[in-house]
Amino acid sequence: MKKVSVGVDIGGTNTAIGIVDEAGKVIAKGGIETPSHGDIEKYMDDLTAAIRNLVSSAGEILTVLGIGVGAPNGNYYNGTIEYAPNLSFQGIIPFVELLKKRFPELDIIALTNDANAATIGEMIYGGAKGMKNFVMYTLGTGVGSGIVVNGDLVYGHDGFAGECGHTTLIPDGRTCGCGAKGHLEAYCSAPGMKRTAFELMARYNATDSLLANKSFNELDSKMIFDAAEAGDKIALEVFEITGKYLGQGLADTVHHLSPEAIFLFGGPTAAGDYIFKPTKESMEAHLLPIFTDKIKILPSELDSGDAAS
């Protein structure tokens, strides 16, 4: 009988579910839509059914040790999701409590911020094995982060430490998804890259760009990467600008924490040197001399499709 854990990643559009063995291997995957109806009880019933169906259909007898949940605005201390802007569930949701009612046989059900979950995965199974001080940045719809100091994930006094993506980069700059202005997330997330592309096309009247015929809702970071690979000047400048801003933000993180390394995770990081090179150059340019050439910027070693599990 194999011992496993269940990982759940709650996104704004979809909820991914994975069954993970003791070696960290994902042996089964599933998922459901994250609904827009706002009915948390119905969603919990649907999630419970999906988890139980996935476990029963795995093809072998499994002993589930516990369930771990990564969610936006997830509070590890309280087991709650609190005022998540991209979820339809309003206010403070007692998520762990609701899940325990549906899985009374399990002793361990835990919830944390989705970026913190990826950070723990990096520490146990990825490139941060053996590191006591590092930071993970997750680049996607937003910019999340997880901080490890002296081998411990930092939660802060209220469970919400590590919101590096909401560092103010440009006072009175772009409106962030959280409603504030000028945050790093507004420039270095995948939507932020898209906004940069449209600003550049308008500035240069770049009707010849490979991105020019894309609508705002259609364009994504993969299209920007493909255009950069084809030599498109707008796409190449998008990566230069994104890297410049991200490096500036990472320099602030280094000054605060002096980590051994900063890991980058998420869709835009698949662009490789297009994003890593300008980010490293910008970070070094903004660092105090005592930190020069000391801090590694590394790609996550987690499988992007399995990290949430």
GULUM-188339 format. One record per residue: residue in three letters; y, z, x of N, C-alpha, C in turn. Coordinates in steps of 0.1 Angstrom, whole numbers, padded with zeros to 4 digits, always signed. Atoms other than C-alpha are relative to their C-alpha. Example, Ala and Ser with C-alpha at 12.3 -4.5 7.8 and 13.67 -1.06 7.14 Angstrom:
2
ALA-0012+0000+0009-0045+0078+0123+0012+0000+0009;SER-0011+0000-0009-0011+0071+0137+0011+0008-0008;
//
This chain:
309
MET-0012+0000+0009+0000+0000+0000+0012+0000+0009;LYS-0011+0002-0008+0032-0012+0016+0012+0008-0005;LYS-0012-0008+0004+0063+0011+0016+0012-0009+0002;VAL-0011+0009+0000+0095-0008+0007+0013+0007-0006;SER-0012-0004+0006+0131-0003-0003+0006-0012-0008;VAL-0007+0011+0008+0152-0023-0028+0015+0000+0004;GLY-0014+0002-0002+0186-0036-0018+0006-0008-0011;VAL-0008+0007+0010+0212-0046-0043+0014-0003+0005;ASP-0014+0004-0004+0244-0065-0035+0007-0005-0012;ILE-0007+0003+0012+0269-0066-0064+0012-0008+0004;GLY-0012+0009-0002+0293-0096-0061+0007-0003-0013;GLY-0008+0003+0012+0320-0108-0084-0007-0010-0010;THR+0006+0010+0008+0298-0137-0096-0015+0003-0002;ASN+0014-0002+0001+0262-0128-0088-0004+0014+0007;THR+0006-0012-0006+0241-0097-0080-0013-0004+0007;ALA+0012+0004-0007+0215-0103-0053-0009+0013+0002;ILE+0010-0011-0001+0183-0082-0051-0010-0004+0011;GLY+0010+0002-0010+0160-0079-0021-0010+0011+0001;ILE+0010-0010-0003+0128-0060-0014-0002-0001+0015;VAL-0001+0000-0015+0128-0049+0023-0011+0010+0004;ASP+0010-0009-0006+0099-0035+0043+0005+0009+0011;GLU-0005-0010-0009+0101-0008+0069+0005-0006+0013;ALA-0005+0007-0012+0107-0033+0097+0013-0008-0003;GLY-0012+0006+0003+0137-0046+0079-0002-0015-0005;LYS+0002+0013+0005+0121-0078+0067+0001-0001-0015;VAL-0001+0002+0014+0130-0091+0033-0012-0008-0005;ILE+0012+0006+0005+0098-0099+0015+0001-0007-0013;ALA-0002+0007+0013+0111-0110-0019+0015+0001-0003;LYS-0014+0001+0004+0145-0120-0033+0001-0004-0014;GLY-0003+0003+0013+0159-0122-0067+0015+0002-0003;GLY-0014-0003+0003+0191-0117-0086+0003-0003-0015;ILE-0005+0003+0013+0211-0119-0118+0015-0003+0001;GLU-0015+0002+0000+0246-0129-0128+0007+0013-0001;THR-0009-0011+0003+0273-0103-0125+0008-0004-0012;PRO-0006+0005+0012+0286-0105-0160+0015+0002-0001;SER-0015-0001+0002+0322-0109-0172+0002+0008-0013;HIS-0002-0007+0013+0315-0090-0205+0004+0014+0001;GLY-0005-0013-0002+0323-0056-0191-0009+0011-0006;ASP+0009-0010+0006+0294-0038-0208-0010+0005+0011;ILE+0008-0005-0012+0280-0016-0180-0014+0004-0004;GLU+0014-0004+0004+0250-0003-0200-0009-0012-0001;LYS+0008+0013+0001+0238-0039-0208-0003-0005+0014;TYR+0002+0005-0014+0243-0048-0171-0011+0008+0007;MET+0010-0009-0007+0223-0018-0159-0014-0002-0006;ASP+0013+0004+0005+0195-0027-0183-0006-0013+0006;ASP+0004+0012-0006+0194-0062-0170-0003+0001+0015;LEU+0003-0002-0014+0195-0051-0134-0013+0008+0002;THR+0013-0007-0001+0167-0026-0140-0012-0009-0002;ALA+0011+0010+0003+0145-0053-0156-0002-0009+0012;ALA+0001+0009-0011+0152-0076-0127-0006+0006+0012;ILE+0006-0007-0011+0143-0050-0101-0015+0002-0002;ARG+0014-0003+0003+0111-0040-0118-0008-0013+0000;ASN+0007+0013+0000+0101-0077-0123-0002-0005+0014;LEU+0001+0005-0013+0108-0085-0087-0011+0008+0008;VAL+0010-0009-0006+0087-0055-0075-0014-0004-0004;SER+0013+0002+0006+0058-0063-0098-0005-0014+0003;SER+0005+0014-0003+0057-0100-0089+0000-0003+0015;ALA+0000+0002-0015+0058-0095-0051-0013-0004+0006;GLY+0013+0005-0005+0021-0103-0048-0008+0010+0007;GLU+0008-0011-0006+0010-0070-0034+0004+0013-0006;ILE-0003-0013+0006+0010-0033-0043+0010+0006+0009;LEU-0011-0005-0008+0043-0018-0032+0003+0015-0005;THR-0006-0013+0003+0056+0018-0030+0015+0000+0003;VAL-0014+0001-0002+0093+0018-0036+0005+0014+0004;LEU-0006-0013-0005+0110+0046-0015+0013+0003-0006;GLY-0014-0003+0005+0145+0041-0029+0007-0013-0002;ILE-0009+0012+0003+0173+0017-0039+0013+0003+0007;GLY-0013+0000-0006+0204+0010-0019+0009-0011-0006;VAL-0009+0009+0007+0234-0006-0035+0013-0002+0008;GLY-0013+0004-0006+0263-0024-0019+0009-0006-0010;ALA-0009+0005+0010+0293-0029-0041+0015+0001+0004;PRO-0015-0002-0003+0331-0035-0039+0005+0013-0006;ASN-0006-0013+0003+0350-0002-0040-0011+0010-0003;GLY+0010-0010+0001+0317+0016-0038+0002+0013+0008;ASN-0003-0013-0007+0321+0053-0030-0014+0007+0003;TYR+0013-0006-0005+0291+0067-0010-0001+0015-0005;TYR+0000-0014+0003+0301+0103-0017-0003+0003-0014;ASN+0001-0003+0015+0303+0101-0055-0010-0009-0007;GLY+0009+0009+0006+0279+0072-0061+0006-0008-0011;THR-0008+0006+0010+0306+0055-0081+0006-0013+0005;ILE-0009+0011-0003+0323+0021-0082+0013+0002-0007;GLU-0013-0004+0005+0360+0027-0086+0010-0011+0000;TYR-0011+0009+0002+0385+0003-0100-0002-0013+0008;ALA+0002+0012-0008+0369-0028-0084+0007-0012-0007;PRO-0008+0011+0006+0393-0057-0089-0007-0012-0005;ASN+0007+0013+0003+0367-0085-0090-0012+0002-0009;LEU+0011-0003+0009+0343-0068-0114+0006+0002-0014;SER-0005-0002+0014+0346-0067-0152-0001+0014-0005;PHE+0001-0014+0004+0337-0030-0154+0012+0008+0004;GLN-0013-0006-0002+0368-0010-0158-0001+0015+0004;GLY-0001-0014-0004+0378+0023-0142-0011+0005+0010;ILE+0009-0006-0009+0353+0046-0125-0014+0000-0006;ILE+0014+0002+0005+0316+0037-0130-0010+0009+0007;PRO+0010-0009-0007+0290+0064-0123-0013-0007+0003;PHE+0011+0009-0001+0266+0038-0110-0013+0006+0004;VAL+0013-0006-0004+0240+0059-0092-0005+0009-0011;GLU+0005-0008+0012+0238+0083-0122-0006-0009-0010;LEU+0006+0010+0010+0232+0053-0145-0013-0006+0004;LEU+0012+0006-0006+0206+0039-0122-0012+0010+0001;LYS+0010-0010-0001+0188+0072-0118-0007+0003-0014;LYS+0005-0001+0014+0184+0074-0156-0011-0010-0002;ARG+0009+0011+0002+0165+0042-0154-0012+0000+0010;PHE+0010-0001-0010+0145+0050-0123-0003+0015+0004;PRO+0002-0014-0002+0136+0087-0127-0010+0003+0010;GLU+0011-0002-0010+0106+0083-0104+0005+0000+0014;LEU-0005+0002-0013+0128+0076-0074+0009+0012+0005;ASP-0008-0011-0005+0143+0104-0052+0013-0005+0007;ILE-0012+0005-0008+0167+0082-0033+0006-0013-0006;ILE-0008+0011+0005+0193+0060-0049+0014+0002+0006;ALA-0013-0001-0007+0224+0054-0028+0009-0012-0002;LEU-0009+0011+0001+0255+0033-0031+0011+0001+0010;THR-0011+0000-0009+0282+0023-0006+0008-0013-0002;ASN-0008+0013-0001+0309-0003+0000-0009-0011+0006;ASP+0009+0011-0005+0293-0037+0006+0002-0002+0015;ALA-0002+0002-0014+0309-0040+0040-0006+0011+0009;ASN+0007-0011-0007+0296-0006+0050-0015-0002+0000;ALA+0014+0003+0001+0261-0017+0039-0003-0010+0011;ALA+0002+0010-0010+0264-0047+0062+0001+0006+0014;THR-0001-0007-0012+0275-0024+0090-0012+0008+0004;ILE+0013-0007-0002+0245-0002+0086-0011-0009+0005;GLY+0010+0009-0003+0223-0032+0087+0001-0005+0015;GLU-0002+0004-0014+0239-0044+0120-0004+0011+0010;MET+0003-0011-0009+0234-0010+0135-0015+0002+0001;ILE+0015-0003-0001+0197-0007+0126-0008-0013+0004;TYR+0008+0012-0002+0185-0044+0127+0007-0011+0008;GLY-0008+0011-0006+0213-0065+0143+0004+0003+0014;GLY-0005+0000-0014+0234-0068+0174+0006+0013+0004;ALA-0007-0013-0004+0248-0033+0173-0011+0011+0003;LYS+0011-0010-0004+0214-0016+0181+0004+0007+0013;GLY-0003-0008-0012+0222+0012+0206+0015+0002+0001;MET-0015-0002-0001+0260+0010+0201+0004+0012-0008;LYS-0005-0012+0007+0278+0042+0192+0014-0002-0006;ASN-0013+0002+0005+0312+0028+0186+0003-0015-0002;PHE-0003+0014+0003+0318-0006+0169+0005-0001-0014;VAL-0006+0003+0013+0334-0022+0139-0005-0014-0004;MET+0004+0013+0007+0322-0049+0115+0011-0005-0009;TYR-0009+0007+0009+0345-0073+0098-0008-0010-0008;THR+0007+0009+0009+0331-0092+0068+0011-0009-0006;LEU-0009+0010+0005+0349-0124+0060-0006-0008-0011;GLY+0006+0007+0011+0343-0139+0026+0011-0001-0011;THR-0010+0000+0011+0361-0137-0008+0012+0009+0004;GLY-0010-0009-0006+0379-0108+0008-0003+0002+0015;VAL+0003-0005-0014+0380-0091+0042-0004+0015-0001;GLY+0004-0013+0000+0359-0060+0044-0002+0005+0014;SER+0003-0005-0013+0351-0037+0073-0008+0013-0001;GLY+0008-0013-0002+0328-0009+0084+0003+0005+0014;ILE-0003-0006-0013+0336+0015+0112-0011+0010+0004;VAL+0009-0010-0006+0311+0034+0134+0006+0007+0012;VAL-0005-0008-0011+0323+0062+0156-0010+0010+0004;ASN+0010-0009-0005+0300+0082+0178-0014-0001-0007;GLY+0013+0002+0006+0270+0067+0160+0000+0002-0015;ASP-0001-0003+0014+0282+0076+0125+0010-0009-0007;LEU-0009+0008+0008+0296+0054+0098+0012+0009-0005;VAL-0011-0008+0004+0331+0066+0089+0003-0003-0014;TYR-0003+0001+0015+0337+0073+0052+0014+0006-0003;GLY-0013-0007+0004+0369+0094+0054-0002+0012-0010;HIS+0001-0012+0009+0376+0124+0032-0004-0003-0014;ASP+0002+0004+0014+0373+0104+0000-0011-0010-0002;GLY+0010+0011+0001+0346+0078+0008+0005-0014+0001;PHE-0006+0013+0000+0370+0049+0011+0006-0005+0014;ALA-0005+0004-0013+0377+0047+0049-0005-0014+0003;GLY+0005+0013-0006+0375+0013+0066+0006-0012-0007;GLU-0006+0012+0007+0398-0010+0045+0009-0007+0010;CYS-0008+0007-0010+0410-0029+0076+0006-0013-0005;GLY-0005+0012+0006+0414-0060+0055+0013+0001-0007;HIS-0012-0002+0007+0443-0044+0038+0011+0006+0009;THR-0011-0002-0009+0463-0038+0069+0012-0010-0003;THR-0011+0009+0002+0498-0052+0064+0003-0008+0013;LEU-0001+0009-0011+0500-0082+0086+0014-0006+0001;ILE-0013+0006+0001+0532-0098+0074+0008+0006-0012;PRO-0007-0006+0011+0557-0077+0054+0006-0010-0010;ASP-0005+0009+0011+0565-0093+0021-0006-0014+0001;GLY+0007+0013-0002+0540-0121+0029-0008-0003-0013;ARG+0008+0004+0012+0514-0136+0006-0005+0012-0008;THR+0006-0010+0009+0502-0117-0024-0015+0001+0002;CYS+0014-0002-0002+0468-0102-0017-0007+0002-0013;GLY+0008-0002+0013+0440-0100-0043+0002+0014-0006;CYS-0003-0013+0005+0448-0063-0045+0013+0002-0007;GLY-0013-0001+0006+0483-0070-0056+0011+0003+0010;ALA-0010-0003-0011+0501-0059-0024+0003-0013+0007;LYS-0005+0012-0007+0519-0084-0001-0003+0001+0015;GLY+0001+0002-0015+0511-0096+0034-0012+0006+0006;HIS+0012-0006-0006+0477-0080+0039-0008-0011+0008;LEU+0008+0009-0008+0453-0095+0065-0010-0008-0009;GLU+0009+0007+0008+0429-0104+0037+0006-0012-0006;ALA-0006+0012+0006+0454-0128+0022+0001-0012+0009;TYR+0000+0010-0010+0453-0148+0054-0013-0004+0006;CYS+0012+0002-0008+0419-0144+0069-0013-0001-0008;SER+0012+0002+0009+0395-0145+0039-0002-0015-0002;ALA+0002+0014+0003+0380-0177+0028+0010-0006-0009;PRO-0011+0005+0008+0406-0181+0000+0013+0000+0008;GLY-0012+0000-0008+0432-0172+0026+0001-0013+0008;MET+0000+0013-0007+0421-0202+0047+0003-0012-0008;LYS-0003+0011+0009+0423-0224+0017+0015-0001-0003;ARG-0015+0000+0003+0459-0213+0010+0007-0005+0012;THR-0007+0005-0013+0468-0220+0047-0001-0015+0000;ALA+0002+0014+0000+0453-0255+0043+0010-0007-0009;PHE-0010+0006+0009+0475-0263+0013+0014+0001+0005;GLU-0014-0001-0005+0506-0249+0029+0002-0010+0011;LEU-0001+0010-0011+0500-0271+0060+0001-0014-0006;MET-0001+0014+0006+0494-0302+0039+0013-0003-0006;ALA-0013+0002+0006+0526-0296+0020+0011-0001+0011;ARG-0010+0000-0011+0546-0289+0053+0000-0013+0007;TYR+0001+0013-0008+0534-0321+0070-0001-0012-0009;ASN+0003+0011+0009+0530-0342+0039-0012-0008+0004;ALA+0012+0005-0006+0495-0348+0052-0009-0007-0010;THR+0008+0007+0010+0483-0372+0026-0013-0007+0006;ASP+0011+0006-0007+0459-0387+0053-0011+0010+0004;SER+0009-0010-0004+0441-0354+0058-0013-0002-0009;LEU+0013+0001+0007+0404-0353+0048-0001+0010-0011;LEU+0000-0010+0011+0413-0323+0026+0010-0003-0011;ALA-0011+0003+0009+0442-0340+0008-0005-0003-0014;ASN+0005+0003+0014+0421-0351-0022-0007+0011-0007;LYS+0007-0011+0006+0405-0318-0028+0010+0009-0009;SER-0008-0009+0008+0418-0296-0056-0001+0014+0005;PHE-0001-0014-0005+0427-0260-0050-0013+0008-0003;ASN+0012-0007+0004+0397-0247-0069-0013-0006+0006;GLU+0011+0007-0006+0374-0272-0052-0002+0003+0014;LEU+0001-0002-0014+0382-0266-0016-0006+0014+0004;ASP+0006-0013-0006+0362-0240+0004+0000-0001+0015;SER-0001-0001-0015+0359-0229+0040-0010-0009+0006;LYS+0009+0010-0005+0328-0251+0045+0006-0014+0001;MET-0006+0013+0000+0348-0282+0036+0011+0000+0012;ILE-0010+0000-0011+0375-0271+0061-0007-0001+0013;PHE+0008+0001-0012+0349-0267+0088-0005-0014+0002;ASP+0005+0014-0001+0334-0301+0081+0011-0010+0004;ALA-0012+0008-0004+0369-0316+0083+0004+0002+0015;ALA-0003-0004-0014+0375-0298+0116-0009-0007+0009;GLU+0010+0006-0008+0343-0312+0130+0003-0015+0001;ALA-0004+0014+0000+0356-0347+0121+0013-0003+0006;GLY-0013+0001-0007+0388-0340+0140+0012+0000-0009;ASP-0012+0000+0009+0411-0335+0110+0010+0011+0005;LYS-0010-0009-0006+0444-0320+0123+0003+0012-0009;ILE-0003-0011+0009+0450-0299+0092-0010+0011+0001;ALA+0011-0009+0000+0416-0283+0093+0000+0008+0014;LEU+0000-0007-0014+0418-0276+0131+0012+0010+0000;GLU-0011-0010-0001+0452-0259+0126-0003+0012-0009;VAL+0004-0011+0009+0438-0238+0097-0008+0010+0008;PHE+0008-0009-0008+0413-0223+0121+0009+0007+0011;GLU-0009-0006-0010+0440-0218+0148+0008+0011-0006;ILE-0009-0010+0006+0463-0199+0124-0009+0012-0005;THR+0009-0011+0005+0434-0179+0108-0004+0009+0012;GLY+0004-0008-0012+0422-0169+0143+0012+0008+0006;LYS-0012-0007-0005+0458-0160+0153+0002+0013-0008;TYR-0003-0012+0008+0462-0136+0124-0012+0010+0001;LEU+0012-0009-0001+0426-0122+0126+0001+0007+0013;GLY-0001-0007-0013+0431-0115+0163+0010+0011+0001;GLN-0011-0010+0001+0463-0097+0156-0005+0013-0007;GLY+0006-0011+0008+0444-0075+0130-0010+0007+0009;LEU+0010-0006-0008+0416-0069+0154+0006+0009+0011;ALA-0007-0008-0010+0440-0057+0181+0004+0013-0005;ASP-0004-0012+0006+0453-0031+0157-0012+0009-0001;THR+0012-0007+0001+0417-0020+0151-0004+0006+0014;VAL+0003-0005-0014+0411-0017+0189+0009+0011+0004;HIS-0009-0011-0004+0442+0004+0194-0003+0013-0007;HIS+0004-0012+0007+0430+0028+0167-0013+0006+0004;LEU+0013-0005-0001+0394+0031+0176-0007-0003+0014;SER+0006+0003-0013+0386+0016+0211-0015-0002-0001;PRO+0014+0003+0001+0353+0001+0200-0006-0007+0011;GLU+0007+0008-0010+0327-0014+0223+0000-0014-0004;ALA+0001+0014+0005+0325-0045+0201+0005+0000-0014;ILE-0004+0003+0014+0338-0060+0169-0009-0012-0004;PHE+0009+0010+0005+0312-0080+0149+0007-0007-0012;LEU-0005+0008+0011+0323-0108+0125-0012-0005-0008;PHE+0011+0004+0009+0301-0116+0095+0006-0007-0012;GLY-0004+0007+0012+0304-0140+0066+0002-0015+0002;GLY+0000+0015+0000+0308-0177+0057+0009-0006+0011;PRO-0008+0007-0010+0338-0186+0079-0004+0001+0014;THR+0005-0002-0014+0321-0172+0110-0010-0011+0004;ALA+0009+0011-0003+0296-0201+0108+0007-0011+0007;ALA-0008+0010-0007+0324-0222+0123+0000+0002+0015;GLY+0001-0003-0015+0317-0207+0157+0013+0000+0007;ASP-0012-0001-0009+0343-0214+0184+0013-0004-0007;TYR-0012+0003+0008+0367-0228+0158+0007+0012-0004;ILE-0006-0012+0004+0373-0193+0146-0001+0011+0011;PHE+0002-0011-0010+0360-0171+0175+0010-0002+0012;LYS-0009+0003-0012+0381-0188+0203+0014+0004-0003;PRO-0014-0005+0002+0416-0184+0187+0001+0015-0003;THR-0001-0015+0003+0407-0149+0174-0001+0008+0013;LYS+0001-0008-0013+0397-0137+0209+0013-0002+0008;GLU-0012+0002-0008+0428-0153+0225+0012+0008-0006;SER-0011-0008+0006+0451-0137+0199-0002+0015+0002;MET+0002-0014-0002+0435-0103+0201+0004+0004+0014;GLU-0003-0003-0014+0438-0103+0239+0015+0000+0002;ALA-0015+0001-0002+0475-0113+0236+0007+0011-0006;HIS-0006-0011+0007+0482-0084+0213-0004+0014+0005;LEU+0006-0013-0005+0463-0057+0232+0009+0007+0011;LEU-0005-0007-0012+0477-0030+0255-0008-0004+0012;PRO+0008+0004-0012+0467-0037+0291-0012+0008+0002;ILE+0012-0008-0002+0443-0008+0291-0012-0005-0007;PHE+0011+0005+0008+0421-0027+0266-0004-0014+0004;THR+0002+0015-0003+0423-0062+0282-0014-0002+0005;ASP+0014+0004-0004+0389-0079+0285-0011+0010-0001;LYS+0011-0011+0002+0370-0048+0274-0008-0001-0013;ILE+0006+0000+0013+0363-0055+0238-0007-0013-0004;LYS+0008+0012+0004+0336-0080+0227+0002-0003-0015;ILE+0000+0005+0014+0340-0101+0196-0013-0008-0002;LEU+0013+0006+0001+0305-0110+0185-0004-0005-0014;PRO+0005+0004+0013+0288-0129+0156-0010+0010-0004;SER+0010-0009+0005+0267-0107+0134-0014-0007+0002;GLU+0013+0005-0002+0230-0111+0141-0009+0002-0013;LEU+0007+0000+0013+0221-0105+0104-0001-0013-0006;ASP+0001+0012+0008+0208-0133+0083+0010+0001-0012;SER-0010-0001+0010+0237-0140+0060-0005+0001-0014;GLY+0006+0000+0014+0214-0145+0030-0008+0013-0002;ASP+0007-0012+0002+0196-0112+0036+0008+0013+0003;ALA-0007-0012-0005+0223-0089+0049+0002+0010-0011;ALA-0002-0009+0011+0230-0074+0015-0012+0009-0003;SER+0012-0008+0003+0194-0062+0013-0002+0010+0010;
//
